[in-house]
Amino acid sequence: MNAPIAASALGPVARAGARAERRLSVSFEFSPPATPEAEEGLWKAIRRLEQLRPDFVSVTYGAGGSTRDRTHRTVERVMRETGLQAAAHLTCVNASRGEVDAVIRDYWDAGIRHIVALRGDPPGQIGGVYEPRPDGYANATELTAGICSAAPFEVSVGVHPQVHPESGTLAREIDVLKAKVDAGATRALSDFFFDIDGFLRFRDAVRAAGVEVPIVPGIMPVTNFAGLVRMSRPMGVPVPDWLANHFAGLDDDPATRRLVAASVATEMCAQLEEEGFSSFHFYTLNRAELTLAICRVLGVRAEVSA
């Protein structure tokens, strides 16, 4: 009989599978569909991921409020047809305070109790120059304060572990997060990232600054590498060479790209769990398969009927 393998010889994914007693929490982000076909795909994903009993699911809000009505309809349907807790995204771009406040009231009246408050990007310009309206909310801190003054919402906010290009420095990034928390935010959802050591340094710096709200790693399983590069550049998210090497030569091989994506994201989550993280927020891109696979390794699974 072969001798058992020492635990130290196992990688983080194998160690995750060896830990029986774990209770991790997950949340999933979706985007409102633009076509009937996209809506069908979205609801297939929601139904598959619903069985994992996430803490909540969030629905994005397009640049400049471009998906306002679709976001509202999607969130309301989630609440009406599933047992999921729904969080609606809200931005303050290209809208007056009165218009944003009306959306906040509509959310509360519809039974929505959780908002993801984001400043947002100009329409069609991810990373473009932001110019607040004179009669609008200037940033996510003001928006958070406005939400909390309107009703006792739970408010999640974004955080940028690589430092947002407009922040410029880590100290400024932390100051912005602290201001959001002081305004009423109760959770920080991070951008996607690939530098785990950098993320941990960011976590440590935030804690050293006295900010104690949960920081939830944002995980994006990557299947379209070229799309990732385009998305990452204006956000200031570094794309490492090792990730590029993994996807090199796979432009015409989507099946292998999905396997690589699941492998990378799963190892990231398993390592972060060992660093003390017990919650993960998945950017699903309205697909379920990769997120289901990653969650299974993390021990987040559907209950099996006897």
Steps between C-alpha positions, in 0.01 A plus 500: 500500500628843412579732789264800536616822341607762752265796517788736424546326165149595391408820322224738614230333288574157644518640851161663446351163412651346813330749734161359591377764745466825307228752446582750233259759368470600138318762296446526128484796264280503190426754229150586378430336162458705184323240283253214553779252427726664758217496753453127450872443555504720809214310662660166428808626684297640790308174543819294500679725748195545722553148634827615664306729734712814453488780753366724225507559127560843350383648171714760327396849393629613162717806445301818538198302619462346154351177640294659777166345402650161412692494828184574695296237314769236547538566872124492550470171312780346708311596814165385365599166347790377714599475863807716440585829666546754222725805506457772239796698371464876485726768355487879501630568148296721268213545747382766743466433872125507457512234229729276705290551814192393303674176405595443864138546609381269222742231619378529858135493396570187294636323808869533412710546812857478365666740256848482348598868484750590228599828344494346152670582171386744231278331238713291267823606670629250754774692672401821323522843660220538752328836527230514769188695425464816707163375621611140549689284746871563452626153589420168667553645848227759448280235338546269797403777740194576290390136498545466875309821569209381286444165674690238704650322201794265518761668279792330330766707326784433261865490590806491276784291648736595214421871565263669258676725245307800634611430858865489404633376835416228747447757774243684288325172411465416868379850581226463240394165643501639853278790389251254348492302824452818703207581268335168585649225283507160668695290248769554235495291182833501321571530130627180344875454537776244445774615738419318823800637690402853399143438613620378838721806542198715420290315759769549763531871420123549523490330839797701621304814411221390731245397235331182619214432255523169311713515187365241258731386218346545156570196283464499123558168322665609175405327175561785254855619558495774235181636654660490843795709381267761349294517820798505736702781343275796583429356846869476586480125565836336412476188283803284585719330241433159652129541424574604143719191459216276617268634229756530220393309189146428625307757297320225310468256790222620733472167682863512613467869589217410738712234667789743542264765638356263758848384604634851554197633688471190717863520611460870579196432718663206677806711582288790622303265723826395663571870560179535699243603240163330539292694245538530123312711244490348152468702180305232313459674163153339509643148476486233767737215412833643610363651819331170588828312456699747709241500778503122510872497575439760771243271658201715399257248355131437458334288764438146378162352584514167681 
